[in-house]
Structure formats: structure tokens, C-alpha cells
Amino acid sequence: MKYKNFAISFILTLSLIFLCSCNKETPKTDNDTGKDKQTSTNDTVKSKVNTDEIISKIQKFRADCEAKLDKKLLTRKTVDFNDTNVTSEDTRQKWEKIDGYYDGDKIVRIQTYPHKGISTRTEEYYFMDGKLVFAVINDKGTAEIEGKDTGTMNKEFYFDNDKLIKYDNKTKEADKNLESEKKMYETKLPYEAKEYMEIIKAAK
């Protein structure tokens, strides 16, 4: 009888131990949550630092191009749309001519000129290794200095692999829908920049 009671007690004890071990879950500690948050924060910081570095590199590149332009170290190639049919009618309606600037055999800058008396809009595009990295739109550009837009109330765009990484609106007119505007420019500007580059390359 004693043996039977002992066996029953032993079996019940083992069962309880087994059930407790199955139901027991390792609680997620605050330390684990903290690690996840820290990782996310670190990734965000790294991304911002990387973007800032790219923007700084683009700013230096543009400044170097402007310095070479001032010293007449860049080779200019002008395409006058009144004298050529190498472009679309839409582009001919927008611009009277465009200038392409070469540093060696690479196009590094493009400047557009509006039809006199019709528009004052000017645009500038900067290229690193054939890729658009910076663009400027000035709806009230002056372009009084040949090859250089002297306007300051403009919109500036920084690109990395055709992705808009920074948009700086320096005009007095606020964007009605910022995200929509950014998406539009991200699609439009690289496309137009490539078109203008091909026009300059094709022109004799």
C-alpha cells in the first residue's frame, strides 16, 4: 500500500513539473526591447549620416564646377533650337537653347535658356560620371552672365541614383502638396536631364 501511494505521488509530481515547464515562457525583458530600439535608432542615424555625406560631396562638386566655369576651364557646347531639329517640339517650345559643359570628355553641367520675352525660367543640371546629382529650377532666372544663372529664389534638388534625397525650396511660394511635388520632380528631372544630355551629344 505504501509503495502504491509512493508511486502515485511520484507520478503526480513528475506531471506537475512537466506541465510547469511547458507553460513557462521566457519573458521578453526590457533589455531585449531596448536593443531593438537601439538598433533601429542606429540604422536611422547611419542613413542620415550617409545622406549628409552624399549631399556634402555634391555641394563640393558643384562648387568645383562653378569655379572651373568662372576660370573658363570647361568646354562649352551650345545647341540653338532655332537652328536644329534634334529635339522634341515640347522642348523647343520651352527653351531657345541649351549649353552643355564638358570637363575633359565628360558632361558635368547643362544650362537651359528660355525664349526671350516669353519666359524667365532657367534650369541647371549637374552630372557626376553621367548621372544627375543636382538640379536647379529658377522661375525668375536672370541668366545675365552667359553660362551662369544669377538668380537666387530657386528650387534645388539633390539626387543619388535618380532618387531625390533632398529638396530645398528657396522661393516664397510654398508647395501645396510637398510629397506629391517631390515625387513629380523625382520622376521628371532625371528624365529631362538625360534628354538634354543626349541632345548635346547628338548635336554637331
N, C-alpha and C positions, 0 to 999 in steps of 0.2 A: 504493500500500500504506500509505504514511504517512497519507494522507487517510482511508483506511478505518479505521485504528487510532484516529485522532483522533476520528472520528465516533462510533465505538463508546464511547470513553472519555467523550465529551461526553454521549451519551445515558444512560450508566450514572450519571454524576454528577447529571444532572437527575432521574433516577429516585430516587436516594438522597435528594436534597433534598426531593422531593415526599413520599416515604414518611415522612421525619422530621417534616415539617410536619404531616402528617395524624395521626400518632400522638402528637404533642406536645399535652398538655392543660395548661391553665393551672392550676397548683396552687392549692388554697384555702389562703390564708395564715392565720396565727394572728390577723392583724388583722381579717380578714373574720369569723371566728368570734367574736372579741371584740366586734365591732359588733353581731352578732345577740344576744349575751348582754346587752350594754348596753341594747339596745332593749327586750328582754324585762323587764329589771330596771326600766327607766324606766317602762314601762307598769304594772308591779305597784305601784310607788311612787305613781304618779299615781292609780291606782284606790283605794289605801289613803287617800291624802290626800283624795280626793273623798268617800269614805265617812265619814271622820272629820269632814269639814266638814258633811255632812248630819246626822250624829249630834249635833254641837255645836248646829246650828240647831234640831233637835228638842228638845234639852235646854233651850235658851233659851225656846222656845215653851211648853214645859210649865211652866217656872218662871214665865213671864208669866201663864199661865192660873191657876196656883195663887195668885199674888199678887192677881189680879183676883177670884178666888173668895173669898179672905180679906177683901177690901175690899167684897165683895158688889156687884161691878161686872158680874157675869154674871147673866143672866136664867135662872132655873131652871124647868124644866117636868117635873113628876113624872107618871109613869104607874104607877098601882097596879093590879097584875094581878088583884086581888080584885074590882075594880070595872069591869074592861073585858075584852072578848073579842077585842082587836085583835092577839093573838099566838098562836103555836102552843102546843099542850099541853106540849110539851117545855120551852119557855121558861118557861111558867107554873109548871112543876114545879121549875125551877132557881131562879127569882127571885120574890120577893114584889113588888118594884117596881124601877123604874129611873128615874134622874134624867138629864135632858138639860140641858146648859148652853149658852146662846147668848151670843155676843159680837156684838151687833147682830142681824143676821138669820142668822148662821151658827152651826151647832152646832160647838162646839170641844171638848166633853168629855161623856162619858157615864159614870155610876157605877151599878153594879148592887148590889142588896141581897138577901141570902139570906132564906129563911123562918126566922124566929126559932125557936130550939130544934131546928132540923133541920140547918142548915149554918152555917158561919162563913166560907165562901168569898165573896170580893168581887172584882170586876173593874173596871178603869178603862180607858177608851179616849179617845184624844186625836186630833183631826182638824184638818188644815190644808187649807182650801179643799175640804172634803168628803171628803178622803182620809185613811184611817187612817195615822198616823205613829208612834204609841206606844201600847202596851198594858201593863197590869199585872195579874197574877193573884196573889192572896194567899189561900191555902187557909185561913189562920188570921187573916183580916182582922178588924179591930175595928169600923170604921165608926162609932165612938162620936161623932165630930164629924160632924154632919149634912152630907153632901155631900163628906166627905173621909175617906179610908181612912188610919188612923194606923198600920197595920201596916208592918213593915219587912222581914220574912222573906218576900220575894216573888220572882216571876219577871218580868223586864222584857223587852219586845220592841220593837225599833226597825224601822220599815218604810219602804220607799221604793217607791212604785208597786206596793203589795201584795207586795213582795219583802222577806223578812226579812233585814235587813243586820246585826243584832246581837241576840244572845240572852244575857241576863245572869241566871243562876240564883243568887239570893241565899239560897236555902233551904239547910238542912243535908242535904237529900236529893239525892243525885247522880242525874243522868239515866242510865238503864240503857243506852239507845242514843241518843246525842246527835243524830246525823244524822237518825235516824228521828223523834225528838221535834221537831226543828226543822222538818222537812217537814210534820209534822202541824199544828204551830202556824201555819206559813205559810199553810196551806190553811184552817184553821178560824177563826182570829181575824179576818181581814178579812171573811169571810163573816158571822160573828156580829155584827161591828161594823156592817155595812151593815143587817142585820136590825133591830138595836136603833135605828138611826137612823131607819129607815122607820117603826117603831112609834111613836117620839116625834113624828115629823112628822104621822102619821095621827091621833094621839090629840087629842081636843078639850080 
